[in-house]
Amino acid sequence: MELEEIRAYCLSFPHAVEDIKWGHDLVFLIGGKMFTVLNLDLSSQHLLSFKCAPETFVELIERNGVIPAPYAARYHWVTLERYDALKPAELKALIKNSFEIVFAKLSKKVKSQLGRPIAEGPRPRAKPRK
């Protein structure tokens, strides 16, 4: 996947927004919390970062082209050193997972302000009273 494809995919999530931070990073957020970061400085060795589950983090950093994210590895963020380090379908699944992890940790207040993302599905129906 290339930068524009990743950008379009990240913005396809409900309530996802983008912002420029630190001068050269395109940051994708849900409820004010980051779920993916694209480095716009193409000369950098760190191109794309995202959050993942602890077990996924351990598996990914063993791959060629994937490293613990500088300053954020303790929070289970990984960084791609090249876009082809992961297959496009796998990368999309990992970005979606990052979005879902970050959304799940938002406060109830923020979640209610945003509404429920499609990934969560419909709300369960209340049981009728007898």
N, C-alpha and C positions, 0 to 999 in steps of 0.2 A: 504494500500500500504506500501511496505517496502522501505528502503533507496535506494537500487539498482533500483527498479522499478521507483521511483521518479526521480532518476538521469537520467535514460534512457529516461524518458518522457520529462524532461526539455531539454535534448540535442537533442531531435527530432525536436525542433522548428528551423526554418531557422535562421542561423547565431548565434545561441545560443552557448556560450562558458562557461567553468567552470574555477574557480580559487579558491585557498585556501586563505582565509583571516582570520586575527585575530587568527591564529594558529590552529583552529579547525572547521572552518566553510567552507563548500563547497558552493560557491556562483555561481549562474547561472546569466549570463549577456547577454544583447543584446545592442550592440553599446556602451559598457563600463558602462552601467547602470544595476543595480541589479533588477531581477524580482522574484527570489526565493533564499532562503538561507536554507541549510540543516546543522544542527549542528552534527558534527561527534563524539562529546563527548556524548556517549549514557547514561552517568550518569546524564546529564543535564536534567532539566525539560522543556527546550525549544528546541524542536526537529526540527521544520520546520516553516519558516516564508515566507510570500508573501504579495504583495500589492493587495489591492482591492478597489472597488469604495466606496465612503463614506457611502452610504446606506447599502451596503453589510457588511462593517466594523461593523456598529451598530448591524446588525442582528447576525453576527458571534460571537461577543464577549459576547453575551447573552447565548451561548451554553456552555455546560460543556466540558472542555478540550481545549477551544479556549480563548486566552487572547490577549489584546492589546500588540503588539510587544514592548519590552523594547527599548527605544531610538528612535523608528521609528513610534510609534502609531500616532503621529501628522500628519504623511504622509499616514495614513490609511493602515498600515501594521499590520497583525495579526500573532500570533504564536500558533502553535499546541503544547500542552503539551503531547499528545500521538497521534500516527499515526491513531488510530481508532476513533478519535474525529469526523471525517467526512468520509462518504462513499467514496470508491475509485473513482466512477464516478463524484461525486461532487467535490472531491479534484482535479481531473484532469481538470474539467471545471474552477475551481478557479485559478489554476496555469496558464492555457491558458489565462484567463482573465487578470491575472497579466502581462503576457508577452505582451498582446495587449495594455494594459494601458501604460506600460513603452515604448513600441515601438512608440506609438502615440505621446509621449512627446519628442521624440528625435528630434534634429534639422534637418532641411531639408538637410543640408550638410551630416550629418551622415546617414540619411535615403537613400540618393542617393548613398552613398558609399556602403551601404549594399545591396541595391536593395529592392524590396518589398517582405515581407514575404507572404507565401501562404494564411495566415489568411485574408489578405486584398483583395485577389482576383485579377482578371485581371484589368488592367488599362482601364478606359473608352476610347472609340474611339473618336477621334476628329471629329467634324461635318464637312462634306465636304463644301467647299466654293462654292458659286453660282456665 
